[in-house]
Amino acid sequence: MNIPFPSPSSRRQLLQRAGGGFGMLALASLLDRTGTAQAATSLNPLAPKRPMTLGKAKSVIWIFTNGGPSHVDTWDYKPELQKRDGKPLDGFDPKTGFFPGSVGPLMASPFAWKQHGQSGTWASDLFPHLSKHVDKMAFIHSCWTQSNNHSPALFMMNTGQTRMGYPCVGSWATYGLGSESDSLPSFVVMSDPLNRGLPKGNALNWGAGFLPSVYQGTWLKPKGEPIDNLVPPASLNAKRQRAQLDLLAALDRPALHESPVESELAARIESFELAYRMQSAAPEAFDISNEPEHIKKLYGLDQKLCAPFAAQCLTARRMVERGVRFVQLYSGGMENQLSWDAHNDLVGNHRGFAGESDQPVAALLSDLEQRGMLDDTLVIWGGEFGRLPISQKSGKPGRDHNPHAFTVWLAGGGMKPGYHHGESDEIGFKAAVDKVSVHDLHATILAALGLDHEHLTFKFQGLDQRLTGVESPRVVREVFA
C-alpha cells in the first residue's frame, strides 16, 4: 500500500504551524515596527485609530476655493500696491503667470478694505460675513507652490505632488485615523454646487493613489441623488442582501487569514459592508429639510445666490457631526470664469464666488462654535495658488496665476485665533517672511489631527511613502493656540 507523502508546506505555513505560531508572532512584531500591525489584525481598515501625537482636531472641513483666489484682493492688504497702481513691475518675468503675452502694469485692488475684530485683520469688502469671524482664524500669508498651472497645482495642494496618482490629504488622514462612523464614508467630497464641472484633474484630486481604495473620497453629486444606488431595488430585500454580503465575506476572509496584510481585500470587504449600512444612514444624514428654520436662514438657504453652497456647508456640518473624518467642498468648477480663476473681470468673478460662499462659510463657523464642535473641527479656506499683483490685459481687468504667494486661513481645531503668520512682499508678488510650502501646510494639517507626517507612511514600490515627500518640511507650530 502506497502512503502518499503530505504536500510540502510553504515557508509561511511552516512558520504559522511550527512552535505554536512563534514565527507569526515574530512577523507581527516586525509589522508593528512599520506601523502596519493595526491594519494586519483588523478586518475593518476604517476602524478608529489612536492619534500618534496630541492633536486637538478630530475632523476637517476644507473649503477649496478652486481656481486660485487673489490674495491681494481678499485677505492680504497691500497699501504699496494701491500707491503703485498703473506702474510697471521692473524685472518681472512674463512666464511667471500662464499667459506671458498678456502682462500689464501693477493693478491696485478694486475692492474696499477695512480692519475687523480685535485682531485688526484687514479684509476686503468681498466678505461682509466672514470678516466678522477673523478673530477665529489663523492666517498664513506666505504660502507658495511649485506650479503655475491648475492641474499640477491642484494635485500639489491635494496630494503633495504635481503629478497624478498620489493619495490626497483626506485619504492620508483617514488612513491614519480611521472613521468615527461605521455607516457613512470616512471622506466626503462635494464639487461645485451649480454643476459648473469638477476641478481640473477631476476625481484624482480626492483619490487614494497607492493607498487601499477604501480611503478615497466619496463624491456627492451636486444634482439629484448624491450617491448612486442608495435605495436598493425592490427585488432585493434586507434579508437577501445580508445573505449576499455574508457569502462574499465567507469566501474572502480565508484569504485574509492566510495573508493578514492583504489590505486591498480587506478594503473591498469593508466597502461592501459600508455601502450596505449607508443605505439606511446616508439618506437621513444628507437630508437638511428637517433643520430648524433659523439654521437654514443662518446659512442663507433662503437666498438664491448662496443657497446651493449653503446646502453643502450645512451638509458638511451634518457629516462631521455624525463622525465623518474629512469633508472637502469645492467652490468653483472647471474653466476660468466658472471658478475663482479671474483672468478676465476680476471684480465680477470674485464678487460672484464670494457672494455664493461668504455667508454659508461664516454660518458654518458660527454653527460649529455654538454646537461646541469648532474646538475639534479644523476648517480650512484656500485655493491652489494666488494671483499676480499686475493686471492681465484681456477684456475687463483680471489677474494671472501666481505660484509665489497666496493666503490660506485655518479656524478651529486648535488654531490660534486672530493670528497672522508670514508675509508676502510689499506688493504681494512673492512670499517674503516665514515662507510656508505646501508640504509645510500639509504637515501642519496632519499635526492638528495628531498625526506625525514623518511617521505616517505606507510602503509602496519599496519605499516608505508619505504625504510630505522626501523633503524636510516643518509643522508651522506658530499657528497653534
Secondary structure, 3 states (H helix, E strand, C coil): CCCCCCCCCCHHHHHHHHHHHHHHHHHHHHHHHCCCHHHHHCCCCCCCCCCCCCCCCCEEEEEEECCCCCHHHCCCCCHHHHHCCCCCCCCCCCCCCCCHHHEEEECCCCCCEEEECCCCEEEECCCCCHHHHHHHEEEEEEEECCCCCHHHHHHHHHHCCCCCCCCCHHHHHHHHHCCCCCCCCCEEEECCCCCCCCCCCHHHHHCCCCCCHHHCCEEECCCCCCCCCCCCCCCCCHHHHHHHHHHHHHHHHHHHHHCCCCHHHHHHHHHHHHHHHHHHHHHHHHCCCCCCHHHHHHHCCCCCCCHHHHHHHHHHHHHHHCCCCEEEEEECCCCHHHCCCCCCCHHHHHHHHHHHHHHHHHHHHHHHHHCCCHHHEEEEEECCCEECCEEECCCCCECCEECCCEEEEEECCCECCCEEECEECCCCCCEEECCEEHHHHHHHHHHHCCCCCCCCCEEECCEEECCCCCCCCCCCHHHEC
